[in-house]
């Protein structure tokens, strides 16, 4: 496939969940930074009665009526590049590769739990341990963080964050998942450690919770940290995450989110990993943290704000380069 003769048409297909969609969008945007491209986002879901079916048994007629139409209609041409993420997209990715007759290069983000050879390329986290000729392994997952995007987000929050005493510490708190929990007692212990570190340096706090953070844990942490200079975002109004990462001198991230850790490591700023309550062996999360540690990006949080330098991770850009290489050589 010739790349560069005209703008690439890219179709991004996900179930619309922010954490999933940001991975596919991040890869698509990285491709578009390398070559002119036109992008279309499709959000899809399956009718509950059909959702349990294996990918090969699903048909477009089983999609929820609220889904966007994933395939070209009428005279619309097939896209040059299809980038999809999430379980809901898998049947459609397989269909796109088959129906397009090779006109569309199909990339699946994350481990599809299917033979990678059924796609043109799979971009998967190295900590998932997936391998093969069609697999591109990266540290963490693709994301939308770039220095330019962070700088663009900064002016809207400059009046709040610029006057804060340094070091400014961005704290990204996750929550309950199949592998981890954040109990009120553990949240209080984390907050005590964070407060001790910030107070020892005379710094300030910029904290955001995730959708998975239990309300009881939020209350416990907020109660302990509210007296520190800075901002604890309550979820109302514009999301300050990108501005927090821009203004931060240090970043603290709970160990339950591969996405947050990879995003933080792309800034080149020290990333401290906050422990959670483990519900089962950490497995892939431990492998990711070992990878980030080996690359100099992250260290376990020890109630201190040590400073170090490392080359910012550019995994999304490297994955985009691999996609374009595969499109031209495949």
N, C-alpha and C positions, 0 to 999 in steps of 0.2 A: 504493500500500500504506500502510495506516495504521500509524504507529509510536507506541507509548506507551500504547495501550489495554490491553495486557496484556504480560507479559514476552516479549521476543523469544526465539524458539528459534533458536540458532545451531549449525550443524554445521561443524566445522573438519576439513578433509580434507587429509592430507599423507602422505608416504611414511615418516614417523617419524624422519627424520634431524633432529638437534637444530637445526642451522642453518636448515633449511627450516621445520620445525614452529614454531620460535620466531617466525618472521615472521607466519605465519597466526594463531598464538595471540596475538601482540602486538596485531594489528589487532582480533581478536575481543574481547580484554580491554579495549581502548580503547573499543570500541562499548559494552561492558557498563558502563563507567564513565559513559557518557552517558545510558543508558537501561537499565531493568531487563532482564536477559537470563538465559537458561538455555543452557548450552553443553555440547555433546557433541563429543568428539574421536574421529575415525576415522583409523586408520593403514592404508594400503593398499599393495599391491604386485602386480605381474603375474607370472604364471608365465613363467619365462625363455623358453619356446618362443614366447610371444605378445608379449613385451615390445617387440620390434622393429617391430611393426605400427603403422601410423599411428593417430592418436587416433580417427578416425572408424570404424575397422574393429574396434575393441575392443568386447567385451561383458562384462558382469559375470561371466559364466561363465569368463572367462579370468583372473580374479583369483586370486592365490595363496590357497590354503586358509587361511593364517594371517591373511589380511586381515580387518579389521573390516568388517561389513556397512555400506556407505555410504548405502544408500537405506532409506526407511521400509518396515517390514514389517507385514502385517496391518492393524490399524486405526490404526497410528501415523500421525500427520499429517506432511505435508512440513514441513521447517523453514522459518522465515521468511527466514533468511539463511544462505547457504552461503559459507564462506570457505575457499579452497583454495590450496595452494602446491606447486610442484614438478611435474616432467614427469609423474610417475605419476598425478597427480590430474586432468590435463587431460581425458582421455576421460570421466571421471565428472562433471566440471563441465559438459561439453557435454550429457551425458545428463540431469543434474539439471535443467538449464534447460528441456530439451525435455519431459521426462516430468512435471515438476511443473505444466506448463501455466500458468506465470506465478505460481504460489503461492510459489515460492522465488526470492529475489533472489540471483543467483550472482556472486560476486566472486572473481576470480583475482588472486593476488599474484605479482609478477614478470612479466617479458615472456613471454607464452605462446608466442611464435613462431607464433601464429595470428592471424587477423583479430580485433582486440579487439571488434569488433561482434558476435561470437558469444557474448560474455558480457554480463552486465548492467553490469559495471564491471571495469576492470583497474587495480590499484594497482601502479605500476611505478616503479623508480628513475629519476630524471631523467637519470642518466648513461647509461641505455640508449637514450635518444633516441626513445622510443615516443610517439606523439601520436595524437589522435583524440577524438571527442566522448565516448567511453566510457572514456577514460584519465584517471586521476588520477596526476600525477607528483609524487614527493616526493624530497627529498634523502636518499639512502641507501635503506634498506629498513625496513619496520615491525619493531618489536622490543618486548621486554617490560620495558625499563628505565623505571622511574618513580622519583621521589624517595622515594615511600612504600615501594616494593619494596626499594630500597637500604637504607633505614632499618630495615626489618624484618629484613634479613639481617645488619645490623651487630652486634647483641648477641652472636651466637654466636662472633664473632671479635674482639670488643672487647679481650679480655685480650691478644691477640697484636698487634693493630694500634695501639691507642690509645697505648701507651708508646713507639712508634717515634719517632725524631727526625724533625722536619719540615725540609724538605718531604718528605712521603711520596709516593713516585713509583710509580704503578701501571704495569706494563709488560705489554702483551698481545702475545704472539709468535705469529705464524701459521706458515706453512711452505710446503711444496711444492704447486704447483698447475700448471695449464696455462700460466699467465702468469708465475709467479715460482718461484724456488727459494731455499733457505736453506742454503748450503754451510757446512761447518765453518769455513773461512777467513772467510767473510762474517759468520758468527755470532760469531766471535772479535772481528772488527772492530767489530760492533755493541756487543758487550759492553764493549769498551774505551771506546767513546764514552759508553755509559750509565754505566759506573763513574766516568769522569772527571766527568760532570755531577753525579752524586749526591754524590761525594766533595767537589767544589768547594763545594757548598751545605751540606755536613754533614748530608745527609738520609738517607733509608732507602728500601728497595726492597720492592715487593710484585709478584712476577712470576708469570705463569701462561703455560703453553704450550698450543697447540691440538693436536687429534688429528693435524693435518697436519705438525707440527714433526718433522723427522727426528731420530732418536735421536742421531746424531753432532753435530747442531747443538745439541741440548739439552745434551749432555755438555760441549761447548766453552763455551757460555754459562754453564752452572752452575759450571764450574771457575773461570771468571774472576770471577763475581759473588757466589759463596758467602760471601766474607769481608765483604760489606757487611751492615749491620744490616737485618733484615727477614725476608721469607719468599719462598722459591722453591717454589711448590707442585708436588709430585711426582705429582699425580693421584690420590692416595689420600685417602679420607675426603671429607667435604662440600666441595663446590666453593666457594672463597672469592671468586669473581669479583665478585659484587654487593657484598660487604663491602669488597673492594679499591677499587671505584669510589666507595663511600661515604666511605671514610677518605682517599682520595687527594687530594693538593693538585695534582698534575700527572699526566697520563696520556700514555704513549708507546704507539703502536700501529703495527705493521708495515703496510706499504701494500697487502698482498695481500688484505685482508678488508674489503669494503664494510660488512659487518654490524658488525664491531668498531668501525670508525671512526664509524659513525652512532650506535651505542650510546654511545660515549665523548663524542660531541658533544652528547648529550642531557643531560649533567651540568652544563654551563656551566663546566667546568674546562678549562684549557689542554690542547689535544691536539697532541702532537708526532708527526709521521709519520716512521717509521723506514724507510729504503730497503731494498729486497730486490734479489736478483739477477734482472733481467728476462730472461725467456726469449723474449719477443716484445714489440712495442710495447704500452705500458700501456693505451692506449685509454680504456675506460670508467673504469678506476681513476684515471687522470690527470684525467678530467673530474670525478669525484667529489671528488678532492682540491682541484681548482680551485674547486669549488662550496663546499666546507667552508672554504677559505681566504677566499673572497669574503665569506662570512658571518661571518668573524672567529673561527671555531671552531678551526681547525687551522693549523699551520705546519710546514714541514720541520724535522726535528730537526737542530740544528747544534752538538750537544755542550754546549748550555747549557740551563738551565731557566728561561727567561724566563717572566714571568707577565703575563697579560692577561685582560680580561673580555669576555664576549659574552652575548647572550641565548641560553639553552639551546634547542637545536632541539627542536621539539615536532611532528615530522612525522607520527608515528603517530597522535596526537590529531587532527591536521588531516585525515588520511586517513579516520579514523573519522567525523568530522563530514561529510565528503563522501559517505561510504557512506549515512549516515542521510538526508542531503538527497536523494540520488538515489532512495532507497527511497520517500520521501514524494512526490516529484515525478514519478517515473518510472512 
